[in-house]
Amino acid sequence: MRHKTSKKFNPQAKIIIMLRNPVQMIYSGYSQKVFNGDEPFTDLKSALDAETNRRSGKHIPTQRRCPVEAYFYSSFAKYYEQVMRYTSVFSEDKIHIILYDDFKANTGTEYGNVLKFLELEEIVPDSFNVINPNKSVRSKTYLQFLMNPGSIIKAVGRLFFPHHTKRRTWLMETLWAFNAKNEPRKPLTKNLHQRLLDMYKDDIEKTGETIK
């Protein structure tokens, strides 16, 4: 297991964990899969309703860039067991936990706390810009082309832009960026927000007790 392997490799390793509000984590993960063309359901409620069938192998896209488990939203943002894997192995002084909301509200302060935890020189950047804001696609047709460009185009692409090369990386980033537009996610409905809170209520409480 990774946490035990880390301890065995370096008993003095320092672990940094960032925890995001589970409701927002689910919504963010869902939105990213929609942008990537991995999620066919156009609203989160439908994706949640489909989970039972998806656990039976239904309604899962054959062409996807994420593991099947990423569609199981009821366990998507359960933190308690994941945090416990590390707190049960590493001592408290070797673990630094950041709440995403604190990081977002006071980025400079949280950044400074990380430097202190790692015992690094306090070098502060000029600004803390948002690097990966929420995105949506400009064209679903173009998205489908990116997902499945056809055998001829794939062959030509492999010839001029081989896998695992900087040229390939540049091409894919450019093609995807062309179809992206930055826009905030629509607020969840009251009912859906409450449904997600209820789904994670026990895990939120147990995690909260663990990280006090």
N, C-alpha and C positions, 0 to 999 in steps of 0.2 A: 504494500500500500504506500502511496506517495508520501504521506506525512511521516510514516515510520522510516522510509528510505531516506528522507531529508534529514531526520534526526541521526540516523546511522552514519550518513555521509558527513554531516557536520553538526555535532551536538550543540554548537554555539550559534547555529543558524537563527536568524531573526525572521519572524513571520508577520507579514502585513496583510490584514483582512479588511476589505471594504464591504459594508453592508448597505444595500439600498432598500428603501421601502418596498416590500414584496409586491404590492399592488402596482407600483410604478415599474418595478423590475419586469413583471409579467407583460405589462402593456408595452414597455420598451422592446422586450424580446419579440413579442408578436409583431410590432411595427417593423422591426429589422427584417424579420422573415418575409413580411409582405413586400418590403422594398427589394429583397433579394430574389423574389419570385418563388420562395419556398412555401408560402402560405396562401392557398387558394381561397380561403374564406375572407371576405371583405370586411367583416366586423368581428371584434374579439368575442362577443357573445356566442356567435355561431361556432367559432373555433373551440370555445370552452365546451359547448354542448356536444361537439363531435368527439370529445376525448375518449369516451367509452368505446366507441366504434374504432377509434384509432389504435387503442390498445389491443384491438383484435386484428389490426392490420388494414383497416378500411380507411378511405379518405386521406391517405398519405400519398403525396406526389411521388411519382416514380423518378422524376428529375428534381433533385434537391441538393442543396449544399450544406445540409445540417443532419445530425443523427436523428433517428426516429424519436428518441427520448425527448428531443426539444419540443415535440408536439404535446407532451403530457404536462399541461399547464398546472395541474393540481400539485405537482411536485417540483415545478420549475424553479421556485424561489424559496424552498424550505432550507433554512440556514442552520437550524439547531444541530443536526447530526454532522453537518460539514464543519461547523465551528468546533464541536466536541472532538472531532478527529484530531485537531491540533492542540486544544487545551488539555486533552488527556495525555499528550506526549511531551509537549514543551511547557516549560515553566512560565508563569505569568509575565515575568520581565522580558521574555523572548517573543511576546506576542503583542502587536499593536493593532487595535481595532479602530477603524474609521467609519463613522456613519456618513453615508453619502450626502444627506441633507446638510450636515455640518460642513462637509467639504465644499459643497456648492455655495453655501451662504458665507463661509469664511475660508476661502481657498488658501489665502496666504498663511493664515494661522495654522491650518491643518498641514500644509506643506512644511512649515517650520517644525511642527511637532514630529513629523516623519524624519526630518533631518536630525533632530535631537535623539530620536529613538535609534537611528542608525549610527549615531555619533559621527556625523559628517559635518564638514564646514558649511556654515549657513550662507549659501550663495542663492540669492533670490532673483528670479527673472524679472524683466521689466513689466511683464503682464502675464496674466493667466487667461489666455484666449480659449474659447470653446473649440475643440478640434473636431468633434464628431457630433454635430447637432442632428436632431431628428430630420430624416429625409423621406420624401415620397418620390414616386416615379413620374416623369413627365408623360411617358407614353407606354402603355401596356404592350402594344405591338412591338415596340423597340425592345422592351424587356424580354419578350418571348424570343426575339431574335438573338439576344445575348445568351439566353438560356440554352437555345438550340439553333445555332446558326446553319446547320446543314453539313453534310459530310465533305463537300467540296471546299467550302470556306474553312472548315476545320483543318483540312489537309494543307491548304495554302498557308493558313495561320501557323501551323506547326513547322512549316518550311522556313518561313521568314521570322517567326517569333517563337523559337523553341521554348518548351517548358523550362521553368526554373532559371530563366535569364532575366536580366534587368529590362531588356526590350519587351519581353512578354508582360512583365509586371507593369511597365509604363503604359502599354497598350490597353490592358484590362482596366487599369485605374482611369484612363482617359475615357474609354467607352462608357464605363459605369457613371463617371462624373457628368458626362454629357446628358445623361437621362435623369439626373438627380436635381431636385429642388428642395431647398431647406424650408421647412415650415413646421410650426409647433403641432404637436398631437392634439386632436380634439379632446376636450374633457370627457371622462367617462360619465355615463349616466349614474344617478344616485343609486339605483338598484344594482347595477353592475359593480359599482365600487363596493357596495355593501356585501355583495355576493363574494367578491374576492377577499374582503376582510374576514368574512366568516370562514372561508376556505382555509385561511392561514392563521386564524385566531390562536389556536393552541401552540403552533410553532413560533409565532411572534412572542407569546408570553414566555415560553421556555427559553428562547434565544435571549430575550431581555434579561431574564434572571441570570443567564450564563455570563453575559458581558458587563454586568454591573461593576 
